[in-house]
């Protein structure tokens, strides 16, 4: 009984919407895609993931910022 009370009281202040963060997946996908393009374009495995991780992180952060902007304008 006590655990149910703790769970219900911890969710009272939070909104019911689920928030998705895209910076992490953007980083992971960018690294993987960068590895492929690094081998094809640069013929060097080290440059591709570094560039891909940077691009993926920037794109993921931009998607996060756009989603936060749209969520703020809805309220």
VENNORGI-V615230 format. One line per field, one symbol per residue. ss: DSSP state (H for helix, E for strand, L for the rest). phi: phi as a letter, one per 30 degrees, with the letter a starting at -180 (. if undefined). psi: psi as a letter, one per 40 degrees, with the letter a starting at -180 (. if undefined). A space follows every 10 residues. Layout:
BEGIN
ss = ???
phi = ???
psi = ???
END
This chain:
BEGIN
ss = LHHHHHHHHH LLLLLLLLLL LLHHHHHHHH HHHHHHHHHH HHLLHHHHHH HHHHHHHHHH HHHHHHHHHH HHHHL
phi = .ddddddddd cddcdddccc ccdddddddd dddddddddd cchbdddedd dddddddddd dddedddddd ddddd
psi = dddddddddd edeiieihhh hedddddddd dddddddddd defhdddddd dddddddddd dddddddddd dddd.
END
